[in-house]
Amino acid sequence: MPLLQYNDLLNLLKYKLEINNFEEEAASLCAKILTENTFAGVASHGTNRFAAFVNLARQGLIKPHEKPSLVNSFGTWEQWDGNLGPGPLNAWHATGRAIEIAKETGMGCVALKNTNHWMRGGTYGWRAADEGIILLCWTNAYPMMPPWGAKKAALGNNPFVLAVPREKGNVVMDMALSQYAFGKLANYRREGKELPYPGGYNQYGELTTDAGDIYDAKRPLPIGYWKGSGLSILFDIIAVLLSGGKSSNQLGQSEHESSVSQVFIAFDPQKSHSAEAISQLVDDIIDSVKKADPINDGEEILYPGERALKTREKNLLDGVFVEDEVFEKINAV
């Protein structure tokens, strides 16, 4: 497996995007997002997905030159059309616009329709938190999870992100509403590893730790059982109502996931607190969490986002290994 440093991977992905009809600015930002995802330990939404991302652009399902356009403005809430442009670029723009509104008025909401897969949702939470902004964002998705009590997939796993700024390390939760995101299941299946906890059902309706069986049966387990199922339904409904875009059910009418709906809600906490007060309030909560006695001696209690921070720091020093099969697909692009 080749070992790549940050700039090596960044330049490789940028070059491959440019020769596949991406303008330089778009190629640079896309490559940066995918490289950051990989170095944060989420290769499933970085290098591992790169070749498929380019193939979707070649098929016209992602339109490299399209940019988002404003549809409606209702004060602090705006509706935008992604025009089927690259999902990471559309989400980056929507996050930036929500941040701008929040810094002006205290809160900003951008709802986006007709966009594509945003890759790693945490990307946009980290961006907002780095700018001192609280962000809530989510996307609906192609139906790949059964509602609680059903056999057939009718819900997206509708990833959800919560991010809070913190000087000592942002607090960022990035989660699918299935126990394991499909990208994670794909990683375990490819590597032939068992899941640490049951993640869904096989074709016989039995809970299993076999990622391949879950992937093939398309029956991942929602987080919190019926609670995760309910959250998926509500996130889908709200995304459609706020953006005017397509629902998971409508996405399922196509062969490929395309034209998803997303919501980005930003708050500027410095409208009511000083930067020092924000740090103190968040630090007090994080400190109390980390002081909790671990079940197993010697284990550290981590707050949301801490593992990603540590992984990124380590990978920036050591580089990242890219699986031979993945590297071959990138080079073949």
N, C-alpha and C positions, 0 to 999 in steps of 0.2 A: 504494500500500500504506500503510495507517495505521501510524503510529509510536506505540507505547504505552509509557508508563512503568510501572514495577513495580506500583504501587498501582492504576493504572488497569486493568491486566489482571486483577489479583487481585480487585478489586471487581466487575468485569464477570462473571468466571467464578463468583464466589460468588453473585451475584444470580441468574444463570441456573440454578444448581443449586438455590437456595432455591425458585424458582418451579416447579421440577420435583421437588418432594416430598422434598428433602434437608433434614434439620434443620439449624439454624444452625451448630452445632458441626461436624457432618460436612461441610457445605458449605464452611466456613472452611478446614478442613484439606485437603480435596480441592483447593480452589482454590489454596491455598498450594503444594501438591505440584506441580500442573500448571503454575503460574506459575514456580516454581523450575526445573522441567525446561526450560521455554522459555527462561528467562534464562541457563541453563547451556549453551544451544546445542542442546538436544534437543527442538525443537518437534514432532518426530515423535511424542513421547510427552507432549506438552503441548497447545498450541493446536490442532495438526493433528488430534489424536485426540478432542478435546473433544466435538464433535457426535455422533460415533459412541458415545462413552461414555454420553452422556445418552440416546441412542436405545436402547441396551441396557437402561438402567434403565426406560425406558418400556415395553419389551417384557417386563419381568419377569425378564430374565436376570441383571440386577444388582438387588439388593434394598436400596434406600437406607437403610432403618431397621434392617436386621439387623446384629448385632454378633457377633464371634467368641466361642465358648464353649469352656471347657476340657473335654476328653474323657477324657484319662488323664494321670497324672503319674508318672514313673519317676525321681524324684530330680532330676537336672539336665536330664532330657529330658522335654518335655511335648508332648502331642498336642492340637491345637485344631481346631475345626470353624469355618470361616469363614461358614457358613450363607448362602453366595452373596451376602454383603454386598459393598460396593465394594472392589475389589482393593487400591487404594492405602491405604485405611483399615485393612484387615485386615493388610496387610504392615507398616504403621506400628506397629500394636499388637503383632504378633509380634516385631518388632525390639525394641520397648521391653521386652517380657517376657523375651526372651533376654538383653538387657542387664542387667535386674534380677537374673536368676539368676547371670549371670557375676560381677556385683559382690558377690554373696553367697558364691559357691562357687568362683569362678575361671573356670568355663565354664558356658555355658547353651545348650541346644538347644531350639528350638521348631519343630515340624513342623506344617504347616497344610494341611488339606484343604478341599474345597468352597469355594474362593475364586475370585476373578476376576483378570484381567490387572492386574499391579501397576504398570503404566506403565513408568517408568524405574527399573530395579533399583538403579542407583547412589544413588538417593534414600536408601535404607536403609543403605548403606555409609557415606555422608557423615554421616548422623545418628549412627551408632554411633561413628565416628572422632571426631566433635565431642565425644563424651562420653568419649573416651579408651579406646575399646573396639575390639578387632580383630573384624571380622565376615566370615564366609563365608556367602553365601546364594545360593540358586538356585531356579528354578521350572521345572516341565515345561510343555509347551505343545502346542497343536494340531499334528498332523503336517503339516509343511510342508517337510521336507528328506529326500531319499532317503538310506538307509544307503549307506555306501561300496560302490560296485560295482552299485548298483541304480538303476532308473529311477523308480520310484514313491515318492512321499513316504510315509515311515513313522515319521520322527523329528521331534520338536520341535526348534527351534533353542535351546531350554532355556538362557536367559540365566543367567550366573554372575557373581557379584560378590565381590571381595576388597577389604577396606578396612583400612588401618593408620593409627592416629592420628599426627600430626606437627604440631608447633607452627608450623612455617613453611609448612604446607600439607599437608593429609592426602594420603596415597597411596591412590588408589582406582581399581581396575580394574573396569570394567563392560562385559561383552562377551557377545554372542550366540555360539553355537557354529557359526553359519554365518558365512562370511567377511564378509557384510554382513547386518545385521538387516533384517527385512522392512520396518520403518519407514523405514530408510535407503534401501532399494530403491525404496519408494514415493515418497520425496522426489526421488530422481534421475529416476524415471519422469515424475513430474508436471512437473519442471523441464526435461525433455528433455535431460539431461546424461548423458555417458558416465561409467561408473565408472572410477576411476584404475587399477584392477587387475581382472582377470577375477574375476567374483563368482559364476559358476554356468554352467549349460548352457541353450541354447535348445531348442526342440522337436526339433531335428535331432541333439541330443547333442553340440553343439559348444560349447566354452568361449567365453564372450562377456562384453563389458563393457556390453552393452545391458541396463539394469535392467528395462525393460519385458518383454523376451524372457524373462528369468529369472523374473520375477514371474508371467508367464502360464504358463510351463512348470512352475512350482513345483519347480524343480531348483536351489536355491542350493548353492553349494559349501561343504562343512564346513571349518572351520579345520583346517589340518594334515592335510587329506584324510582318511585312515582314522582318524587319531588323534582328530579332532573328532567323527567319527561314533561312535567308541567312547565318548568322554566323554558324548555325548548319551544313549547307551543307559544308561550307568551312572548318570548324574544322574537319569534317569527312574526306574530301578529303586530307587535309594536313597530318592528323594522318596516313592515309593509305600509302601515298607516302613516308613519312619519316620512318615509321616503317616496311613497307612491310607486314602489317597485314591485318585483315579483316575490311570491311566497315560495317556500320550500316545495310545496305541492306543484306549483307551476314550473319550478326548476326541474322537477322530476320528469316532466314531459319531454325533455331533451335527452340526448345520449350523453352529453357532457355538461358539467356544471358551468354555467355561464349566466351573466346578468343577475348576480346576487344583490341583496339589499343590506345596507350597513348603517349603523348609527354611531355617532361620536359626540359625547356630551362632556364638556370641559368646565371646570370651576377654577377660579383664581382665589385661593385661600388667603392671599395677602390683602384682599379687600376687607377682611375682618380681623386678620391676625398679622403681627409683624413676622418677618422671616425667622427671628430668634424664637418667638413663641411657637411657631409651627414646628421648628426643629425640636424644641423641648417637649411639646405635646406628643409628637410621634415617637421620640426617643424613649419617653417614659413607658409607652405602651410596648414598644419592641423590647426594652430591657426587662419588663415583667414577663414577657413571653419567653425570652431566652433563659431566664432564671428558673423556669419550671423544671422540676426533676425529670430527667429522661427515664424512659422505661428500661433501657439498657445502659449500664454504666459506660461512660466514656463517649457516648453519642452526643452530638451537639444538636440543640433545637434550632431549626432554621426558620427565618421569616420568609414570606413570599418574595421571590426574586433574589434571595441571597445565594442560592446555588448557582443561578445563572451568572451572577457577578463573579463568583469564585472560578467558575468554569472559564469565563471569558479571560480573566486575568491569567490563568494558567496557560490557556491556549495562545494568548498573545506572546507569552514567553517561549513556549515549546513548539508552537505550530499545531496544525491539526492533520490527522491522518484521513485521507479520503479513500474509501474502499475502491479496489481495482475496477470493479464493474461500473461504479458510479463515475470514476475518473475517465474510463474509456468512453462512456456515453457523453460526457462533457466534451472530450476531445473530438468526438465524432460529429458534434453539432456543426 
